[in-house]
Amino acid sequence: MKFEFYCLANNRSGYGHLNRCLTLGKALRKKKWECNYNVIGNSTSINIIKDFGFSGKSFLSFSSLKNDTCSKKNKTLNSRIAI
């Protein structure tokens, strides 16, 4: 199973939410779930995610995150239709 996390984490808002999401991810990983993180934040956020052994992407704004997420859904939908 796969699980996508979406959160805000940067120098201004802090990293508490990201750390709580990473703790959840560790528990899910024990259950053999694949976790990916999408963070509105900075490079520090990605470094923290990688330190926990997860993969993820960092976005500068909600708009860029939304555009990326919508394009992923469209690709998935298109691949399902093509099959």
Beta strands, then each sheet from edge to edge (+ up, - down):
strand 1: 2-9
strand 2: 34-41
strand 3: 55-59
sheet 1: 1+ 2+ 3+
end
